[in-house]
């Protein structure tokens, strides 16, 4: 690419999108934030949010037509989605992925390693020689084990099991039931239409209870950790690997992983926006 090429890293999801613009020497030129950008939820709205954010950083000396961009967006499900968004972009070169790729690149940089991402949803990934592999991320109905939404749902399910006498109550399940007047029907009504984000709001409460030796809460996190460990094993994790724990509750699983795995945990080097910038730079440095 020409020396005056700009590198655009773009990260987006349901709560908004972010753009960081760098020159080829790695200097930050501009950054901004924009509106919601989940491509599954609202593809047209996501596209317009990104275009509006791009326009807000455009100037006489900073033109997208001189830029390479990597866009990591929640809700990009396949090559068709990626192509639709690419076609709407004004850049000289554009690459579009879901936000898993940018999350991994941001956390690990150019290094080989593994990543556990557990926020509202979850996935586990490996990066080897720049090639990424993913497990999970299928959403709460069919997956997202160990995610915040899964943790919240498990706590509610076990509260009702305890209510029915099928397992012992703990302080956590008693408190959850008491929040709804001790009524299972009131609990059901309260969560009837709860989506993943609402369920995930219970996760910090479960983590707090587990830290105080609540048996139900500890069991939930232990089962989540077992799932995450099984994913790492399938991806080929071994005792010479580095591992990042990211997402709102990812770090909470540290103490539930085997000691040998804990010694491999390192801090992420960056976030998903940093990953988008890194991947955009690779795009700029690649074949024309």
C-alpha positions in Angstrom: 0.0 0.0 0.0 1.0 3.6 -0.5 2.9 5.4 2.3 -0.2 7.6 2.9 -2.4 4.6 3.6 -4.4 4.6 6.8 -5.3 1.6 8.8 -8.9 1.5 10.2 -9.7 -0.9 13.0 -13.5 -1.2 13.6 -15.1 -3.1 16.5 -18.9 -3.3 16.8 -21.7 -5.0 18.7 -25.2 -4.3 20.1 -24.1 -1.6 22.4 -22.1 0.4 19.8 -19.2 0.5 17.5 -15.6 1.9 17.8 -13.1 3.0 15.2 -9.4 3.6 15.7 -7.4 5.0 12.7 -3.6 4.5 12.6 -0.9 5.3 10.0 1.4 2.6 8.8 4.0 3.6 11.5 1.4 2.6 14.1 0.6 6.1 15.3 -3.0 6.8 16.3 -4.5 9.4 14.0 -8.1 9.4 15.1 -10.7 7.5 17.0 -14.4 7.7 17.5 -17.5 5.8 18.7 -20.8 5.2 17.0 -24.2 3.5 17.4 -25.3 -0.1 17.8 -23.8 -2.5 15.2 -25.0 -6.1 15.6 -25.3 -7.4 12.1 -27.8 -10.2 12.9 -30.1 -8.0 14.9 -30.2 -5.1 12.5 -27.9 -5.3 9.4 -29.0 -2.0 7.9 -28.7 -0.2 11.2 -25.3 -1.7 11.8 -24.1 -0.7 8.4 -25.3 2.9 8.9 -23.8 3.1 12.4 -20.4 2.2 11.0 -20.7 4.5 8.0 -21.7 7.4 10.2 -18.7 6.7 12.5 -16.4 6.6 9.5 -17.8 9.9 8.3 -17.1 11.5 11.7 -13.3 10.8 11.3 -13.1 11.6 7.6 -11.3 14.8 6.7 -9.4 16.3 3.8 -6.2 14.5 4.9 -7.9 11.3 6.1 -9.9 9.6 3.4 -11.3 6.0 3.7 -10.5 5.5 0.0 -6.8 5.5 1.1 -7.5 3.1 3.9 -7.4 -0.6 4.8 -10.0 -1.7 7.3 -10.7 -4.8 9.3 -14.2 -4.9 10.8 -14.9 -7.3 13.6 -18.7 -7.2 14.2 -21.0 -9.2 16.4 -23.6 -11.0 14.3 -21.5 -11.7 11.2 -22.5 -15.3 10.7 -21.0 -16.3 7.3 -19.3 -15.1 4.1 -22.6 -13.7 2.8 -22.9 -11.4 5.7 -19.3 -10.4 5.4 -19.7 -9.7 1.7 -22.7 -7.5 2.2 -21.0 -5.3 4.7 -17.8 -5.2 2.7 -19.7 -4.0 -0.4 -21.1 -1.1 1.6 -17.7 0.1 2.9 -15.7 3.0 1.3 -12.2 1.5 1.9 -9.5 0.5 -0.6 -9.3 -2.9 1.1 -11.8 -4.3 3.6 -11.9 -7.5 5.6 -14.9 -8.4 7.7 -15.2 -11.1 10.4 -17.2 -11.7 13.5 -15.9 -10.2 16.7 -14.3 -13.5 17.8 -11.4 -13.0 15.4 -10.6 -9.5 16.6 -11.0 -10.5 20.3 -8.3 -13.2 19.8 -6.0 -11.0 17.9 -6.4 -8.3 20.5 -5.7 -10.5 23.4 -2.8 -12.5 21.9 -1.3 -10.1 19.4 1.0 -12.0 17.0 1.7 -14.7 19.6 0.5 -18.3 19.6 -1.9 -19.1 22.4 -5.4 -19.8 23.6 -8.3 -17.7 24.8 -11.3 -18.2 26.9 -13.9 -15.5 26.3 -16.8 -15.6 28.8 -19.1 -12.6 28.8 -22.8 -12.7 28.1 -21.9 -15.4 25.6 -18.8 -17.6 25.4 -16.3 -19.1 23.1 -12.8 -20.7 23.3 -10.1 -20.2 20.7 -6.6 -21.1 19.6 -4.2 -19.1 17.5 -1.2 -20.8 15.8 1.0 -19.0 13.3 -1.8 -16.4 12.8 -4.4 -19.1 12.1 -7.4 -19.0 14.5 -9.7 -21.9 15.5 -12.9 -21.5 17.5 -15.2 -23.6 19.6 -18.6 -22.6 21.0 -20.3 -19.3 20.5 -23.5 -20.9 19.5 -25.8 -18.8 21.6 -27.7 -19.6 24.8 -30.3 -21.9 23.3 -27.8 -24.4 22.0 -24.5 -23.5 23.7 -22.7 -20.6 25.4 -21.8 -22.9 28.3 -19.9 -21.1 31.1 -21.1 -17.7 29.8 -22.7 -15.2 32.0 -26.2 -16.0 30.6 -25.6 -19.7 31.2 -24.5 -19.1 34.8 -27.6 -17.0 35.4 -29.9 -19.6 33.9 -28.2 -22.4 35.8 -28.8 -20.5 39.1 -32.5 -20.1 38.3 -32.9 -23.8 37.3 -31.2 -25.0 40.5 -33.4 -22.6 42.6 -36.5 -24.4 41.2 -34.9 -27.8 41.8 -34.3 -26.9 45.4 -37.8 -25.5 45.7 -39.1 -28.8 44.5 -37.0 -30.7 47.0 -34.9 -32.3 44.3 -31.6 -30.8 45.6 -30.6 -29.0 48.8 -31.1 -25.2 49.0 -28.1 -23.0 49.4 -27.9 -19.3 50.5 -27.9 -18.4 46.8 -31.0 -20.3 45.8 -32.9 -19.2 49.0 -32.0 -15.6 48.2 -33.1 -15.9 44.6 -36.4 -17.4 45.6 -36.9 -14.8 48.4 -36.4 -12.1 45.8 -39.7 -13.3 44.3 -41.6 -13.6 47.5 -40.7 -17.3 47.9 -43.0 -18.1 44.9 -41.8 -20.3 42.1 -44.6 -18.9 39.9 -43.5 -15.4 40.5 -39.9 -16.3 39.6 -41.1 -17.9 36.4 -43.2 -14.9 35.5 -40.2 -12.6 36.2 -37.9 -14.4 33.8 -40.4 -15.6 31.2 -39.1 -13.2 28.5 -35.6 -12.7 29.9 -32.9 -12.7 27.2 -29.2 -13.6 27.6 -28.3 -10.1 28.8 -30.8 -10.1 31.6 -29.8 -13.6 32.6 -26.2 -12.6 32.6 -26.9 -10.0 35.2 -27.2 -12.8 37.8 -23.6 -14.0 37.1 -21.8 -11.6 39.4 -24.1 -12.7 42.2 -23.3 -16.3 41.6 -19.5 -15.5 41.5 -19.8 -13.6 44.7 -21.7 -16.5 46.4 -19.1 -19.0 45.1 -16.4 -16.9 46.7 -18.2 -17.3 50.0 -18.3 -21.1 49.6 -21.9 -21.4 48.4 -22.2 -25.0 47.3 -24.7 -24.4 44.4 -22.7 -21.4 43.1 -19.4 -23.2 43.3 -20.8 -26.2 41.5 -22.1 -24.0 38.6 -18.7 -22.4 38.2 -16.9 -25.7 38.5 -19.1 -27.2 35.7 -18.5 -24.1 33.6 -14.7 -24.5 34.1 -14.9 -28.2 33.2 -16.5 -27.3 29.9 -13.9 -24.6 29.1 -11.1 -27.1 30.0 -12.6 -29.7 27.6 -12.6 -27.1 24.8 -8.9 -26.3 25.5 -8.1 -29.9 25.3 -9.9 -30.4 22.0 -7.9 -27.4 20.6 -4.6 -29.0 21.7 -3.8 -26.9 24.8 -0.6 -28.1 26.6 1.5 -27.0 29.4 3.8 -24.8 27.3 0.9 -22.7 26.1 -0.2 -19.2 27.0 -3.9 -18.6 27.9 -5.9 -15.4 28.2 -9.2 -15.1 30.1 -11.4 -12.4 28.8 -15.0 -11.2 29.0 -17.0 -10.0 31.9 -16.7 -13.3 33.9 -13.8 -15.0 32.1 -11.2 -14.2 34.8 -13.6 -15.7 37.5 -12.8 -19.1 36.2 -9.1 -18.9 37.0 -9.4 -20.6 40.4 -11.5 -23.4 39.0 -9.0 -24.5 36.4 -6.2 -27.0 37.2 -3.1 -25.5 38.8 -1.0 -26.4 35.7 -3.4 -24.5 33.5 -3.4 -21.5 35.9 0.3 -21.1 35.6 -0.1 -20.5 31.8 -2.6 -17.6 32.2 -1.3 -14.3 31.0 -2.9 -10.8 30.8 -4.4 -9.9 27.4 -2.1 -7.5 25.4 -5.1 -5.6 24.1 -8.9 -5.6 23.4 -11.0 -6.3 20.3 -10.4 -2.9 18.8 -6.7 -3.4 19.1 -7.2 -6.7 17.4 -9.1 -5.1 14.6 -6.2 -2.6 14.1 -3.7 -5.4 14.0 -5.6 -7.4 11.4 -6.1 -4.2 9.3 -2.4 -3.7 9.4 -1.8 -7.2 8.1 -4.3 -6.5 5.4 -2.4 -3.4 4.4 0.9 -5.2 4.4 -0.5 -8.0 2.2 -0.7 -8.3 -1.6 -2.4 -5.4 -3.3 
